[in-house]
Amino acid sequence: MINFAKKAAFAAIVTVYAFPGFAADLPEPPPVIEQPQVQVVDYGGWYIRGDVDFHKPQWGGADYIVYGPPPGTKSFDSGDLKGALSLGAGVGYQVTNYFRTDLTFDYWFKSRFEGHTSCTDCSSTDTSNMSAMLLLANAYVDLGHWKGFTPYIGAGIGGAYVKWDDLNNTIEEGTFTHTGAGNWRFAWGLMAGTSYCLSKNLNLDVGYRFTHINGGRMFEFAPTAGPGFDRGFNTHEVRAGLRYSFGETSNSCSEPVPVAYEPEPEPVYTK
């Protein structure tokens, strides 16, 4: 029994002194390298906008019914709509750094209309005013940020309520009045422009919009002719406005800045 105890103690002593050398011969675990940490900036956020513009509708022509003789449909010989101002407002959402959407409402103040019609032995001068309310759902692609400037392109689709004042038809015998008509029509637009950040939350927006409005009823029946129907408008708009964003970093004044990566010092292993 004593001999066995001596042998066990001797084996334990040998194991204690031999284990560190054995452990030093084991392969070293590879160092763990952390990936670079990048600051993630959330560009999502609501914004509101207000705009003022000058628009110039292009007259597309108009047709009207006559009751004879002979009855049928006739067209205006010529016509022109003057330019006018408009005011707009909207609410939108910045989906990503390069994509946003908004819903806009614009009121077009009255554009003066003057046209001319003729028949076999007569001619007339026709005057009225046209105003409109334009409602569009829009989407924009921002094309990058350069020192606070952000150019963009966009498109919108929606409707317009076109309101014509009474049409005064003046001939040698006198002036005849046709009651003006108002109706909703399909509309769409194409936009291009640039914004400039005035502060972290405020952008100045200057751009151009081409808007098409479908045709519709222009005036009602009168004793000798009517109703009349315009063929719609192509409108050129020069716009300027402000966009106020509620997000903290939702415009080009606040770019995402990557955090500089500093690798950890390599571990030192000693035997």
VOGU-3710 file (C-alpha; in Angstrom, 3 decimals, decimal comma):
1> minfakkaaf> 0,000/0,000/0,000  2,850/2,404/0,861  4,617/1,622/-2,429  1,404/2,355/-4,386  0,979/5,723/-2,621  4,574/6,677/-3,455  4,037/5,776/-7,114  0,836/7,869/-7,306  2,516/10,900/-5,746  5,453/10,623/-8,157
11> aaivtvyafp> 3,061/10,480/-11,172  1,202/13,600/-9,974  4,475/15,555/-9,617  5,571/14,583/-13,135  2,183/15,659/-14,579  2,292/19,109/-12,930  5,755/19,919/-14,288  5,181/18,430/-17,726  1,733/20,045/-18,508  2,954/23,677/-19,106
21> gfaadlpepp> 5,409/22,511/-21,721  2,736/20,358/-23,359  0,253/23,279/-23,373  2,860/25,571/-24,953  3,166/23,123/-27,851  -0,566/23,347/-28,688  -1,536/25,517/-31,766  -2,352/29,135/-30,888  -5,987/30,233/-31,503  -6,289/32,839/-34,290
31> pvieqpqvqv> -6,865/36,419/-33,110  -10,410/37,745/-33,520  -10,525/40,819/-35,778  -13,593/42,991/-35,420  -15,279/44,302/-38,552  -15,249/48,085/-39,234  -18,079/49,883/-37,505  -20,025/52,278/-39,748  -22,454/54,832/-38,442  -25,891/54,061/-39,885
41> vdyggwyirg> -27,973/57,144/-40,672  -31,730/56,807/-41,049  -32,989/59,090/-43,840  -36,654/58,254/-43,412  -38,810/61,148/-42,295  -41,834/63,305/-43,063  -41,639/66,729/-44,632  -43,982/69,538/-45,633  -43,566/71,913/-48,542  -44,867/75,202/-49,899
51> dvdfhkpqwg> -44,396/76,479/-53,454  -45,088/79,482/-55,648  -44,817/79,374/-59,432  -45,537/81,062/-62,714  -47,369/78,842/-65,214  -48,141/79,325/-68,910  -50,848/77,018/-70,337  -50,677/76,197/-74,022  -54,108/76,398/-75,636  -54,950/73,111/-77,334
61> gadyivygpp> -58,061/74,300/-79,169  -61,789/73,882/-78,573  -64,884/72,643/-80,390  -68,528/73,630/-80,018  -71,901/72,558/-81,359  -73,959/74,810/-83,671  -77,619/74,294/-84,466  -77,702/75,581/-88,007  -78,039/76,146/-90,670  -76,313/73,773/-91,192
71> pgtksfdsgd> -76,012/72,090/-87,748  -72,799/70,384/-86,727  -69,554/70,889/-84,853  -67,186/73,804/-85,362  -63,816/74,690/-83,904  -62,240/77,873/-82,619  -60,067/79,509/-85,266  -57,509/80,537/-82,646  -57,098/81,006/-78,937  -54,553/81,948/-76,297
81> lkgalslgag> -54,232/81,654/-72,522  -52,069/84,135/-70,653  -49,655/83,125/-67,924  -50,555/83,408/-64,245  -49,278/82,676/-60,743  -50,104/79,680/-58,581  -49,592/78,604/-54,974  -48,985/75,075/-53,778  -48,587/72,988/-50,633  -47,817/69,364/-49,922
91> vgyqvtnyfr> -46,749/66,656/-47,516  -44,176/63,978/-48,281  -41,881/61,271/-46,961  -38,132/60,808/-47,531  -37,989/57,037/-48,066  -34,216/56,752/-48,588  -31,300/59,075/-49,175  -32,171/59,088/-52,901  -35,935/58,505/-53,106  -38,916/60,482/-51,779
101> tdltfdywfk> -42,619/60,865/-52,453  -45,199/63,547/-51,756  -48,800/64,599/-52,335  -49,184/68,172/-53,630  -52,082/70,563/-54,100  -51,763/73,647/-56,329  -54,207/76,454/-57,048  -53,779/78,129/-60,429  -55,017/81,688/-60,417  -57,049/82,874/-63,393
111> srfeghtsct> -55,467/82,875/-66,840  -57,056/85,303/-69,298  -58,427/83,631/-72,445  -59,056/85,277/-75,803  -60,168/83,370/-78,883  -61,768/83,888/-82,283  -64,461/82,059/-84,212  -65,991/82,650/-87,617  -68,814/81,549/-89,879  -69,783/82,216/-93,502
121> dcsstdtsnm> -70,730/85,844/-92,978  -69,635/86,634/-89,414  -66,731/86,597/-86,992  -66,545/86,875/-83,227  -64,168/87,517/-80,368  -64,512/85,243/-77,334  -63,157/86,059/-73,875  -63,136/84,203/-70,566  -60,874/83,163/-67,663  -59,612/79,736/-66,677
131> samlllanay> -58,489/78,655/-63,203  -57,675/75,195/-61,842  -56,939/73,114/-58,753  -54,272/70,455/-59,320  -53,824/67,392/-57,088  -50,836/65,115/-57,825  -49,153/62,122/-56,183  -45,429/62,438/-56,962  -42,238/60,411/-56,753  -38,701/61,803/-57,033
141> vdlghwkgft> -35,203/60,421/-57,488  -32,459/62,551/-55,924  -29,329/62,333/-58,086  -26,685/62,846/-55,401  -25,449/65,579/-53,076  -22,788/68,148/-53,954  -21,884/70,818/-51,394  -25,508/71,208/-50,315  -27,041/70,950/-53,814  -29,272/67,980/-54,683
151> pyigagigga> -30,534/67,730/-58,289  -33,604/65,564/-58,856  -36,108/64,295/-61,400  -39,685/63,235/-60,750  -43,117/62,367/-62,077  -46,656/62,754/-60,795  -50,163/61,550/-61,579  -53,563/62,752/-60,417  -56,381/65,080/-61,399  -57,282/68,716/-61,973
161> yvkwddlnnt> -60,512/70,602/-61,423  -60,712/73,130/-64,277  -63,097/76,077/-63,874  -64,057/78,332/-66,782  -65,718/81,696/-66,195  -68,593/82,709/-68,449  -67,577/82,971/-72,120  -68,521/86,284/-73,743  -69,071/85,852/-77,492  -68,983/89,271/-79,178
171> ieegtfthtg> -70,174/89,797/-82,773  -71,493/92,811/-84,696  -75,002/92,341/-83,327  -73,830/92,330/-79,732  -72,444/90,055/-77,019  -73,822/86,649/-76,114  -72,872/84,931/-72,862  -72,262/81,220/-72,436  -72,232/79,935/-68,856  -68,788/78,606/-67,964
181> agnwrfawgl> -68,294/74,974/-66,922  -66,218/73,285/-64,239  -65,142/69,620/-64,075  -62,491/67,176/-62,879  -59,996/65,824/-65,427  -57,048/63,463/-65,542  -53,628/65,122/-65,162  -49,961/64,147/-64,992  -46,647/65,939/-64,643  -42,871/65,616/-65,121
191> magtsyclsk> -40,441/67,509/-62,895  -36,753/68,403/-62,745  -34,878/70,759/-60,472  -32,468/71,091/-57,602  -32,682/71,748/-53,900  -30,212/73,500/-51,632  -30,013/72,917/-47,900  -30,410/76,116/-45,912  -30,187/74,243/-42,624  -30,314/70,679/-41,329
201> nlnldvgyrf> -34,088/70,610/-41,746  -34,843/73,252/-44,389  -34,336/73,017/-48,158  -34,816/75,624/-50,874  -36,339/73,906/-53,948  -36,209/75,448/-57,448  -37,430/73,536/-60,487  -39,488/73,117/-63,630  -42,694/71,117/-64,090  -44,455/70,124/-67,298
211> thinggrmfe> -48,131/69,395/-66,638  -50,711/67,914/-69,004  -54,439/68,249/-68,280  -56,989/66,382/-70,377  -59,808/68,146/-72,209  -63,338/68,721/-70,906  -66,424/70,915/-71,068  -65,647/74,607/-71,448  -69,058/76,334/-71,629  -72,744/75,505/-71,712
221> faptagpgfd> -75,563/75,915/-74,242  -76,638/79,338/-75,592  -79,426/80,158/-78,097  -77,303/79,587/-81,196  -74,411/77,331/-80,094  -73,053/75,178/-77,339  -71,938/73,400/-75,360  -68,220/73,798/-76,024  -65,303/71,532/-75,124  -61,632/72,454/-74,810
231> rgfnthevra> -59,011/69,898/-75,836  -56,859/70,248/-72,748  -53,634/72,048/-71,880  -49,900/71,507/-71,796  -48,544/73,788/-69,092  -44,994/74,940/-68,385  -44,310/75,888/-64,768  -41,304/77,543/-63,129  -41,458/76,762/-59,408  -39,706/77,797/-56,204
241> glrysfgets> -40,459/76,765/-52,650  -39,314/75,483/-49,278  -39,305/71,957/-47,818  -39,164/71,496/-44,066  -38,088/68,028/-42,896  -38,938/66,640/-39,475  -36,121/64,067/-39,513  -32,771/64,834/-37,904  -30,638/63,972/-40,940  -32,940/64,038/-43,927
251> nscsepvpva> -31,127/66,330/-46,379  -27,732/66,919/-47,938  -26,525/69,105/-45,061  -26,120/65,922/-43,013  -24,139/63,238/-44,802  -23,466/59,824/-43,188  -19,859/59,765/-41,952  -18,167/56,333/-41,555  -16,453/55,795/-38,229  -12,700/55,393/-38,702
261> yepepepvyt> -11,610/51,805/-38,032  -8,618/51,229/-35,784  -7,624/47,554/-35,547  -7,016/46,114/-32,132  -3,346/45,386/-31,271  -2,337/41,824/-32,037  -2,310/39,571/-28,986  1,106/38,513/-27,680  1,481/34,926/-26,594  4,229/33,866/-24,162
271> k> 5,374/30,404/-23,402
//
